[in-house]
């Protein structure tokens, strides 16, 4: 989910099993529908910050016989993506470790350059977009999608979820990142030199019993065990009792009969 960054860039989520498991639930249909109309057989595509490769492998099936490259910062996650491609028998995809600020590809290589939930974690998202633009072919597209944390809404009003949001914002901003990235994508794309920018938005919604349990389990674990937890403690923003309380709040929300959690995502298609 996140490409390699300069030394000073810190990935707020990290690659704990609970994080990677959540990323593996993402598909082209539920997380990249805005890109699908632009995918045609024979297209070349770069998926920057590909994570465990579920969206990437979906893209490969859609552009076959075109070639897809998935790039991520973590060799362990790259290995998982490679294993997924073997399991699915997807042969027109490769996965490599790389740096979003210095992509190891010639100018004008790809028809589509895609990044999902990546820019929100970077200290310089505009520079990342410039580099993505560099490797896109003339007439090709750069497609990005990012959540907007302050745009999230939930019910019932559980105080621990308010604490979680405040803590997440503090950690992400301490890392030099922008958790409210979704609303800034048009501005960032324009600053990167794009003049043809088409914005859209879409939501993830967790409101059925199964969805609530899944979301509560994901964040209940991440609050205690992921890089988010490590950074909260390291920065002095929370102690172990605080994290345990917030995790319990997530599970309490997940056990409600009428719970609702909405995650809005900003999206842009920017033409190179």
KEDO-434023 format. One record per atom (N, C-alpha, C): x, y, z. Coordinates in steps of 0.02 Angstrom, whole numbers, padded with zeros to 5 digits, always signed. Each point is the difference from the previous one (the first is absolute). Example, Ala and Ser with C-alpha at 12.3 -4.5 7.8 and 13.67 -1.06 7.14 Angstrom:
+00660-00284+00390
-00045+00059+00000
+00045+00060+00000
-00018+00053-00036
+00042+00059+00003
-00039+00055+00037
END
This chain:
+00040-00060+00000
-00040+00060+00000
+00041+00062+00000
+00063-00006+00019
+00040+00061-00001
+00066-00014-00033
+00019+00043-00046
+00064-00008-00032
+00055+00025+00046
+00061-00019-00016
+00056+00021+00042
+00006+00075+00000
+00017+00028+00056
+00003+00072+00010
+00069+00019+00024
+00016+00064-00001
+00064+00021+00028
+00005-00020+00073
+00061+00003+00025
+00012-00023+00067
-00044+00034+00052
-00016+00064-00012
-00039+00036+00050
-00075-00017-00003
-00022-00032-00053
-00071-00018-00006
-00014-00062+00043
-00049+00005+00043
-00019-00056+00044
-00070-00023-00019
-00007-00065-00011
-00065-00028-00019
-00041-00010+00064
-00052+00039+00008
-00039+00000+00062
-00029-00069+00015
-00021-00037-00052
-00034-00064+00011
+00049-00058+00011
+00057+00002-00033
+00047-00056+00004
-00027-00061-00036
+00034-00056+00010
-00017-00061-00037
-00017-00058+00048
-00028+00016+00058
-00023-00053+00044
-00052-00043-00037
-00006-00062+00021
-00045-00047-00033
-00071+00027-00003
-00022+00036+00051
-00068+00027+00000
-00009+00053-00054
+00053+00036-00016
-00003+00051-00053
-00002-00033-00068
+00047-00046-00012
+00005-00033-00065
-00064-00041-00015
-00027-00031+00053
-00062-00038-00009
-00057+00045-00024
-00004+00061+00029
-00051+00046-00022
+00011+00022-00072
+00063+00013-00017
+00015+00021-00069
-00016-00055-00050
+00007-00063+00021
-00012-00056-00045
-00075-00009-00015
-00043+00034+00037
-00072-00002-00014
-00019+00047-00057
+00047+00041-00022
-00015+00049-00052
+00003-00032-00069
-00047+00018-00042
-00002-00025-00069
-00007+00060-00047
+00010-00013-00064
-00010+00054-00049
-00072+00024+00003
-00047-00045+00012
-00070+00019+00001
-00018+00043+00061
+00024-00018+00059
-00020+00037+00060
+00046+00057+00018
+00057+00007-00035
+00047+00052+00018
+00028+00040-00059
-00014-00020-00061
+00027+00035-00058
-00050+00002-00057
-00064+00002+00016
-00051+00000-00053
+00008+00060-00047
+00025+00056+00026
+00007+00060-00041
+00052-00007-00055
+00045-00049+00007
+00052-00013-00049
-00023-00047-00056
-00048-00043+00016
-00017-00055-00046
-00019+00022-00070
-00036+00056-00009
-00017+00019-00069
+00061+00017-00043
+00057+00011+00031
+00060+00020-00037
+00046-00059-00016
-00019-00060+00022
+00042-00059-00011
-00023-00037-00062
+00046-00012-00045
-00015-00037-00062
+00051-00055-00010
-00019-00054-00033
+00047-00054-00013
+00062+00026-00037
+00058-00020+00024
+00062+00023-00030
+00032+00059+00034
-00035+00033+00047
+00027+00058+00035
+00057-00021+00046
+00047+00046+00011
+00052-00009+00050
-00019+00041+00061
+00012-00027+00059
-00023+00032+00062
+00052-00008+00054
+00012+00054+00038
+00041+00000+00060
-00044+00013+00060
+00002-00046+00048
-00039+00008+00062
+00049+00017+00056
+00003+00064+00019
+00049+00024+00048
-00028-00008+00071
+00037-00034+00042
-00026-00015+00067
-00050-00056-00003
+00020-00055-00032
-00048-00053-00016
-00019-00043+00059
+00038+00002+00055
-00017-00042+00057
-00001-00073-00019
-00046-00040+00028
-00001-00072-00012
-00023-00019-00070
-00017+00048-00043
-00008-00014-00071
-00070-00019-00023
-00049+00006+00042
-00067-00022-00021
-00028+00044-00055
+00005+00066+00008
-00023+00045-00053
+00043-00009-00062
+00065-00006+00010
+00047-00007-00056
-00017-00060-00043
-00012-00057+00032
-00017-00060-00038
-00066+00007-00036
-00048+00035+00031
-00063+00014-00035
+00013+00041-00063
+00043+00052+00007
+00017+00041-00058
+00031-00043-00055
+00045-00045+00019
+00034-00042-00050
-00049-00041-00040
-00052-00026+00032
-00050-00038-00036
-00039+00044-00049
-00010+00063+00018
-00039+00045-00041
+00038+00027-00060
+00066+00006+00005
+00039+00028-00056
+00036-00054-00040
-00005-00063+00020
+00033-00053-00036
-00017+00004-00075
+00049-00008-00044
+00069-00022+00011
+00049+00056+00019
-00025+00059+00017
+00044+00053+00023
+00035-00018+00064
+00054+00036+00015
+00042-00017+00057
-00012+00048+00058
-00001-00026+00061
-00011+00039+00060
+00060-00009+00047
+00022+00056+00029
+00053-00001+00049
-00027+00027+00066
+00010-00037+00054
-00018+00023+00066
+00063+00018+00038
+00000+00057+00034
+00059+00025+00035
-00019+00017+00072
+00042-00020+00047
-00013+00015+00070
+00066+00007+00037
-00002+00031+00059
+00061+00011+00039
+00023-00062+00037
-00044-00046+00015
+00015-00055+00045
+00014-00065-00037
+00061-00027+00005
+00014-00065-00032
-00046-00055+00024
-00020+00000+00064
-00044-00052+00025
-00068+00004-00034
-00026+00061-00009
-00064+00007-00033
+00006-00018-00074
+00055+00017-00031
+00012-00019-00070
-00002-00076-00006
+00030-00035+00047
+00000-00073-00002
-00071-00027+00005
-00042+00031+00041
-00070-00022+00004
-00036+00012-00066
+00013+00057-00031
-00032+00015-00064
+00022-00050-00054
+00064-00017+00000
+00025-00049-00048
-00034-00068+00011
-00008-00019+00063
-00033-00063+00015
-00073+00001-00023
-00033+00057+00008
-00069+00006-00023
-00004-00008-00076
+00046+00030-00036
+00000-00006-00073
+00009-00073-00022
+00043-00036+00035
+00009-00071-00015
-00064-00039+00016
-00030+00015+00058
-00062-00034+00019
-00055+00012-00050
-00006+00061-00025
-00053+00016-00048
+00019-00016-00072
+00062-00022-00010
+00027-00015-00067
-00004+00061-00046
+00019+00058+00029
+00003+00062-00038
+00071+00008-00026
+00009-00003-00065
+00068-00003-00028
+00023+00067-00030
-00044+00048-00006
+00019+00064-00031
+00011+00054+00053
+00024-00020+00059
+00013+00047+00053
+00067-00015+00032
+00036+00052+00021
+00061-00008+00039
-00003+00049+00058
+00035-00017+00053
+00002+00041+00060
+00072+00017+00018
+00013+00064+00013
+00067+00023+00015
-00001+00049+00058
+00056+00004+00036
+00008+00051+00052
+00024+00064-00034
-00023+00057+00025
+00019+00062-00032
-00017+00062+00040
+00017+00057-00027
-00005+00065+00033
-00046+00045-00041
-00055+00020+00030
-00049+00040-00036
+00028+00067-00023
+00050+00025+00035
+00030+00064-00019
+00054-00008-00054
+00019-00061-00015
+00053-00012-00049
-00015-00067-00034
-00052-00002-00040
-00022-00061-00032
+00052-00023-00051
+00018-00063+00003
+00054-00027-00042
-00027-00022-00068
-00032+00047-00034
-00027-00013-00067
+00014+00060-00044
+00008-00011-00066
+00011+00057-00045
-00062+00045-00004
+00010+00060-00024
-00056+00045-00013
-00050-00034-00046
-00064+00016+00010
-00054-00020-00047
-00002-00075-00012
-00003-00038+00056
+00001-00074-00004
-00069-00031+00002
-00046+00029+00040
-00063-00034+00016
-00061+00038-00026
-00051-00038-00020
-00064+00030-00019
-00038+00025+00061
+00007-00037+00055
-00035+00016+00062
+00049-00005+00058
+00001+00051+00043
+00039-00001+00062
-00049+00010+00057
-00003-00047+00046
-00052-00001+00051
+00031-00003+00069
-00030+00036+00048
+00021-00004+00070
-00063+00004+00044
-00008-00050+00041
-00059-00005+00043
+00020+00008+00073
-00027+00052+00033
+00013+00013+00071
+00075+00007+00014
+00035+00035-00044
+00072+00010+00006
+00017+00072+00018
-00029+00048-00036
+00022+00069+00007
-00010+00026+00071
-00050-00025+00035
-00014+00023+00068
+00058-00015+00049
+00044-00046-00019
+00054-00019+00045
+00066+00034-00017
+00002+00043-00050
+00062+00029-00024
+00011+00070+00027
+00063+00018+00009
+00016+00068+00019
-00001+00047-00060
+00004-00027-00061
-00002+00042-00059
-00042-00033-00055
-00066+00000+00008
-00043-00032-00049
+00004+00032-00069
+00013+00065-00003
+00005+00034-00065
+00060-00026-00039
+00057-00008+00033
+00058-00027-00034
-00012-00072-00023
-00036-00039+00040
-00018-00068-00020
-00043+00002-00063
-00048+00045-00003
-00042+00006-00060
+00041+00022-00061
+00048+00043+00010
+00043+00020-00056
+00037-00060-00028
+00025-00042+00045
+00037-00059-00022
-00047-00050-00034
-00060-00008+00025
-00049-00043-00033
-00017+00027-00070
-00005+00066-00005
-00014+00032-00064
+00057-00013-00049
+00061+00001+00025
+00058-00009-00044
-00002-00068-00036
-00021-00052+00036
+00002-00067-00030
-00064-00018-00037
-00049+00046-00001
-00061-00012-00038
+00010+00022-00073
-00028-00037-00046
+00005+00017-00071
-00041+00062-00015
+00017+00038-00052
-00043+00055-00022
-00070-00027-00016
-00050+00032+00028
-00068-00025-00009
-00020-00053+00050
+00049-00024+00040
-00015-00048+00052
-00030+00034+00061
-00013-00039+00052
-00031+00028+00060
+00039-00018+00063
-00004+00045+00048
+00021-00013+00068
-00063-00001+00043
-00012-00055+00034
-00062-00010+00039
+00017-00010+00073
-00026+00042+00044
+00014-00005+00071
-00065+00003+00040
+00000-00036+00055
-00058-00002+00045
+00026+00000+00072
-00029+00045+00041
+00021+00004+00070
-00060+00015+00044
+00001-00029+00059
-00051+00013+00050
+00007+00071+00028
-00053+00023+00032
+00000+00065+00033
-00022-00012+00073
+00048-00001+00046
-00015-00022+00068
-00050+00045+00035
+00008+00066-00005
-00047+00044+00034
-00069-00001-00033
-00005-00030-00059
-00065-00009-00032
-00036-00063+00022
+00033-00042+00039
-00031-00062+00023
-00055+00015+00050
-00052-00041+00000
-00054+00008+00048
-00022-00068+00026
-00025+00000+00062
-00021-00064+00028
-00057+00011+00049
-00033-00055+00014
-00055-00002+00048
+00000-00070+00030
-00014-00008+00064
-00014+00051+00051
+00062+00042+00016
-00012+00053+00039
+00054+00045+00019
+00038-00030+00059
+00053-00034-00016
+00041-00035+00050
+00062+00042+00014
+00009+00024+00061
+00056+00046+00014
+00068-00027-00020
+00010-00065+00007
+00065-00029-00018
+00016+00008-00074
-00051+00002-00042
+00013+00011-00072
+00020+00073-00013
-00027+00046+00040
+00025+00069-00004
+00073+00003+00021
+00017-00037+00053
+00070-00003+00022
+00044-00029-00055
-00025-00052-00032
+00038-00032-00054
+00014+00050-00056
-00051+00037-00020
+00009+00048-00054
+00051+00053+00019
-00006+00026+00061
+00048+00051+00022
+00071-00028+00002
+00007-00061+00024
+00066-00031+00004
+00028-00013-00069
-00043-00024-00045
+00024-00013-00068
+00024+00064-00033
-00038+00053+00006
+00020+00064-00029
+00067+00023+00028
+00009-00006+00065
+00062+00024+00031
+00059-00041-00024
-00008-00066-00004
+00055-00043-00022
+00018+00014-00073
-00051+00001-00042
+00013+00011-00072
+00034+00067-00012
-00024+00051+00033
+00030+00067-00010
+00070+00004+00032
+00011-00036+00054
+00068-00004+00028
+00048-00032-00051
-00027-00045-00041
+00039-00033-00051
+00007+00043-00063
-00029+00060+00000
+00003+00043-00059
-00048-00019-00055
-00049-00041+00016
-00049-00024-00049
-00064+00041+00005
-00046-00013-00046
-00063+00036-00003
-00059-00049-00001
-00029-00014+00059
-00054-00050+00003
-00064+00022-00034
-00010+00065-00010
-00059+00024-00036
+00017+00010-00074
+00031-00051-00029
+00027+00006-00068
-00055+00004-00052
-00055-00036+00010
-00050-00004-00053
-00022+00066-00028
-00010+00049+00044
-00024+00066-00022
+00055+00041-00034
+00062-00022+00004
+00056+00039-00027
+00026-00027-00067
-00029-00053-00025
+00029-00032-00060
+00000+00045-00061
-00054+00038-00010
-00002+00045-00058
+00055+00052+00007
+00007+00029+00058
+00051+00051+00011
+00070-00028-00011
+00012-00060+00027
+00066-00031-00008
+00014-00015-00073
-00049-00025-00036
+00010-00016-00071
+00015+00063-00040
-00036+00054+00014
+00014+00063-00034
+00070+00025+00016
+00020-00006+00062
+00067+00022+00020
+00055-00042-00033
-00017-00062-00018
+00048-00044-00033
+00004+00012-00075
-00041+00047-00025
+00005+00018-00070
-00055-00027-00044
-00047-00037+00028
-00056-00026-00040
-00050+00057-00014
-00023+00004-00061
-00051+00050-00018
-00067-00032-00015
+00000-00066-00012
-00062-00037-00014
-00011-00048+00058
-00041+00022+00048
-00011-00038+00062
-00074-00012+00009
-00020-00063+00002
-00071-00018+00009
-00011-00029+00069
-00035+00035+00045
-00009-00025+00068
-00065-00040+00007
+00003-00051+00043
-00060-00037+00020
+00010-00018+00074
-00051-00032+00028
+00007-00026+00068
-00042-00063+00007
+00018-00041+00048
-00038-00060+00015
+00012-00019+00073
-00043-00041+00026
+00002-00016+00072
+00015-00074+00012
+00029-00013+00057
-00004-00066+00031
-00050+00006+00057
-00047-00045+00005
-00050+00002+00053
-00001-00066+00037
+00002+00005+00067
-00004-00058+00044
-00063+00007+00042
-00052-00035-00020
-00064+00010+00034
-00041-00064+00008
+00024-00056-00026
-00032-00064+00015
+00037-00033+00058
-00030-00050+00029
+00031-00033+00058
+00069-00027-00019
+00006-00031-00058
+00063-00029-00021
+00052+00055-00012
-00021+00054-00033
+00046+00054-00014
+00023+00034+00064
-00046+00010+00047
+00019+00031+00064
+00051-00042+00037
-00012-00065+00004
+00047-00044+00035
+00068+00002-00034
+00001+00001-00066
+00064+00001-00037
+00039+00065+00015
-00034+00057-00007
+00033+00064+00011
+00023+00007+00073
-00041-00022+00046
+00018+00004+00071
+00060-00044+00016
+00002-00059-00030
+00057-00045+00011
+00064+00030-00029
-00005+00029-00060
+00058+00030-00033
+00030+00054+00044
-00041+00049+00020
+00028+00056+00037
+00011-00017+00074
-00040-00046+00026
+00012-00021+00068
+00070-00031+00008
+00022-00037-00051
+00067-00029+00001
+00053+00053-00016
-00012+00042-00049
+00050+00049-00021
+00016+00050+00055
-00050+00018+00039
+00010+00047+00055
+00048-00029+00052
+00003-00066+00005
+00042-00032+00051
+00067-00025-00027
+00003-00019-00064
+00058-00039-00022
+00037+00028-00060
-00027+00047-00037
+00033+00022-00062
+00048+00057+00013
+00030+00026-00054
+00044+00058+00007
-00037+00060+00029
-00064+00004-00012
-00041+00053+00031
+00008-00002+00075
-00005-00059+00030
+00007-00007+00072
+00072+00017+00022
+00049-00025-00036
+00070+00014+00017
+00014+00075-00001
-00025+00034-00051
+00013+00072-00006
-00038+00039+00053
-00062-00021+00016
-00037+00034+00053
+00038+00000+00066
+00031-00057+00015
+00039-00006+00061
+00066+00038-00005
+00034-00008-00056
+00065+00032-00009
-00005+00076+00004
-00053+00028-00031
-00008+00072-00002
-00029+00028+00065
-00021-00044+00045
-00029+00023+00063
-00071+00025-00007
-00034-00020-00054
-00069+00023-00011
-00051-00044+00037
+00020-00059+00021
-00046-00046+00035
+00042-00048+00040
-00031-00031+00049
+00032-00055+00037
-00038-00065-00014
+00025-00054+00028
-00030-00065-00014
-00073-00003+00021
-00016+00032+00056
-00070+00000+00023
-00044+00038-00048
+00025+00055-00028
-00039+00038-00049
-00015-00044-00061
+00051-00034-00025
-00009-00042-00059
-00049-00057+00013
+00005-00030+00059
-00046-00054+00018
-00072+00026+00003
-00009+00060+00026
-00067+00029+00003
-00027+00014-00070
+00041+00028-00043
-00023+00015-00068
-00016-00065-00038
+00042-00050+00008
-00013-00065-00032
-00067-00029+00024
-00013+00004+00065
-00063-00025+00027
-00059+00040-00028
+00010+00065-00010
-00052+00040-00030
-00017-00022-00070
+00052-00016-00039
-00013-00027-00067
-00042-00064+00003
+00019-00044+00045
-00038-00063+00005
-00071+00012+00025
-00009+00049+00044
-00067+00016+00022
-00042+00026-00058
+00031+00043-00042
-00036+00024-00060
-00017-00059-00045
+00047-00046-00009
-00012-00057-00045
-00055-00046+00022
-00016+00001+00065
-00053-00044+00026
-00069+00032+00000
-00005+00062-00024
-00065+00033-00001
-00044-00030-00055
-00065+00009+00007
-00047-00025-00050
-00015+00052-00054
+00018+00063+00014
-00019+00054-00046
+00060+00043-00019
+00061-00027+00008
+00060+00039-00012
+00011+00017-00073
+00035+00054-00011
+00013+00028-00067
+00069+00032+00001
+00041-00017-00049
+00065+00033-00006
+00012+00013-00075
+00007+00064-00016
+00006+00022-00070
+00069+00030-00011
+00034-00025-00052
+00066+00026-00019
-00005+00030-00070
+00003+00067-00005
-00001+00031-00067
+00070+00000-00031
+00002-00010-00064
+00063+00000-00037
-00002+00050-00057
+00051+00042-00005
+00008+00042-00058
+00036-00039-00055
-00015+00016-00062
+00029-00034-00058
+00014+00052-00054
+00055-00009-00036
+00011+00041-00059
+00028-00042-00056
-00022+00015-00060
+00032-00024-00062
+00033+00060-00030
+00067-00001-00003
+00039+00056-00026
+00035-00023-00064
-00010+00038-00053
+00030-00020-00064
+00070+00029-00007
+00045-00044-00021
+00070+00020-00008
+00008+00045-00062
END
